[in-house]
C-alpha cells in the first residue's frame, strides 16, 4: 500500500502503515463484521402473521386510533379469549 500523512482530497484514505487501528478492513474482514442475525431478537412466544377480513367500519375505527392499532385489536381479542376460556 502507498503511505500518506493525510487523506487525498478527491479519494479514499490510504493507510500509512503505522497504526494498525487505522488500517482499512479487507473485504473478508468486512464480510465477517456484518451482523448476520438481523431483525428483532427471537421471542419465546412469537406472533403469527395471518390475513383476516374485517368490516370497513371496524378497520377504519382502529386505524383512526393511530400507531399500534393492530396491537389494540390483538389485545381486545386476547381479552375475549381469556374471558371465554373454558378450563
Secondary structure, DSSP 4 states (H G I P E B T S, - for coil): ----SS--TTS-----SS-GGGSPPPHHHHHHHS-SS-SSPPPTT----------HHHHHHHHHT-TTHHHHHHHHHHHHHHHS---
